[in-house]
Amino acid sequence: MPYNVLIVDDSKTIRSIIIKTLRLTKLDIGEIFEASNGKEGLECIEKNRVHVILSDLNMPVMSGLEMVAAMEKDGILNDIPVIVVSTDGSATRIEELKRKGVKHYIRKPFTPESIGDAIDKVLGVTK
């Protein structure tokens, strides 16, 4: 089954890099959606079937953390796993994100393997 992925990052360049990285993985990728902030990300998941979200934390309008909080409040976080992809990776921050329901954390810069492995893990894909 192809997996639809939403990439939420305010940097068009980073979104492009993640898209290229996704295409280098062995994952069966369906549609790839893009959003430049958490608000756009929430609007995207209202309109589209998304299996996993890769999100930055620090963005204008609505941060990744605010998006995760809104998803948790609406019960969406139980259905769509969020993987944070960020440079902000202190142990304290990672623990805070996990407490809020984030399923995995990837530090920038990343490799295709780290993206692929994280998606496999949160979606329960067996190889």
VENJO-V259573 format. One line per field, one symbol per residue. phi: phi as a letter, one per 30 degrees, with the letter a starting at -180 (. if undefined). burial: # if it has 16 or more other ideal C-beta (glycine too) atoms within 10 Angstrom, else .. A space follows every 10 residues. Layout:
phi: ???
burial: ???
This chain:
phi: .dcdbcccad ceddeddddd dedddcddcc dccbbcaddd ddddddcbdb caccbdccbd ibdddddddd ddedidddcb dccdbaddbd eddddddddd jddabbdddb ceddddddde ddcidcc
burial: ..######## ....#.##.. ##..#.#.#. .######### ##.##....# #######.#. .######### #....##..# ######.#.. ...#..#... .#####.... ...####### .#.....
